[in-house]
């Protein structure tokens, strides 16, 4: 227990130095399945809330103990156990022992950098997802690590912090609307994943609107600040792509699975999740093309402006080349020079220089260089 706490403290220290915690560095030398929290430590304590329901009834329990939620999961209905706060490896370990979760599963639950995947065990399915929140205040997309454990009669969801996208699912369970209260645990897992994916649409559409706005602004009046906006959108789209692209394969794995935990009547809903995922991927790729086009347009416009400026400067320099030559000749300090003592020599030279400049301007215009 002490060793786990020391390793967790190491993760906090990495964050304090402003660098992301390196799982390879923290877990170096530890055996597989060692629980080491990797991520940003939250101040809130770990909390367990339970929805225990069946077609004719519902019980909601807030902030319960591990023993109580394990006992409820042995009932005849469906039990949804929501664990908030994966930074407490002791609490997560207690949940794992109560539900006989594999050590490798517990290792992935407390690793917030874990990539999306699905693993099939004898008594449960383990699913890793990324939950997206669009923060309207900062105009950024926040990514949160979410794990789902699907058992015969229960679903356990693990989240990093309070606040999620599952309010719609909670509302349907409370009001008994739709089929969720009549279905089994696999449908609840589908409903939770569907809620996560629905918010992908919101995030992708918001970023798409911002990308189109940046594109229009670049076409109308490009500014240096647009480069930062483009770069920020590219990073957000990259995060979205990382969250969505593996999800398609993950859902396809569930659909192809022969696990008895996924019932035949529920597989059609998982196919619907697959279709939504493909649609989101198309939207992400479209937004990436828009942002890439906006960046290329900005660089092209800036390059065109630079070419125009250089063209003007080149024309000015070209005009002054013969004028400088004439002035250089008459600036030499020789005693016997033509027109040196002629009364109209100075106006004549100025007239010749003006004629040269006007003649060159006329020639440039004739050639289409102006």
C-alpha positions, 0 to 999 in steps of 0.5 A: 500500500505504501509503495503505491502511494509513493508512486502516486506521489511521483505522478503528482511531482511530475505534474508540479514540474509542468511536464506530463507524468511519464508512465514508463518512468514511474512504472519502471521496474514494477511488475505488470498489473501494478496500480500506479496513477498516471495523470492529473491528480484531482482534489476531490475524493473518490465517490461511488454512486449507484443506480439499481433498477428493474422494470418495476422499480428504481433505487438510487444510492449516493456515496456508498461503500464498496461493500454496499455496491457489490451487494447490490450488484448481486440483485435481480435487476441491473446495477450501474455503479459510477466511480468518480475519481480514479486517482485514489488507487486504494479505492479503485483496488477495493472496487477491483477486489469486490468485482474480481477485476483483473490486475491489468484492468485496474492498471489501465483504469488508473492510467488516464493516458491509456489508449482506447481499447476493449478487452474480453475476460471470462466474466466481464468486458472492459472498455476504454473511452475518452469523454469530451467536454466543450468548455464554452468559456475557454473555447477548448475541448477537454478530454477525460479518461472513462472506463466501463466494465460490463458484467452480467448484471452490472456496469461500472463506469470510472471517471476522473472527476465530477461532471459527465455526459450521462445526465440523459441516461440518468433521466431515462432511468428515473422516468422509465422512459424508453426501453432502458429499464426493461433491458439488460446491462449490455443495453446500459453499456450501450446507452453510456457509450451512446451518450459519450459519442453524442457529445462527440458530435457537439464537439466536432460541430463546434470546432467545424463552425470555428474552422469555417469562421477562421477560413472566412476571416483568412479570406477576408482579412488575414491577421497574424493572430489567425495562425494561433487560431489555426494551430489551436484548432489543429491540435483540438482536431488531432485530439478528437481524431485520437479519441474517435478513430480507435473507437470505430475498431473498438465497437466493431470488436464488440459487434464481432464478439461471441461474448454472452454478455452482448445479447442478440437483441442489443447488437443492432444498437451497437451497429448504430454506434458504429454508424455514428462513429463513422459519421464523426470520423468523416466530420473530423476529416472534413474539418481537418481539410478546412483547417489545412486549407485555411492555413494554406490560404493564409500562407498563400495570401501572405506570400502574395502580399510579400511578392507585391511588396518586393515587386514595388521595392524592386521597381523603385530600386531598378528606377534608381539604378540609372539615376544613381549612375548619372549622379555618380558620374557628375559627382566626380571631382575632375576639373575639366568635365563637360557641361561643368560650367554651362548655365543650363547643365544642372536643369538638363541633367535633372530633366534627363534623370526625370525622363529616364524615370518616366520612361522606365515607368512607362515601359514597366506598365507596358510590360504589365509589371505595374 
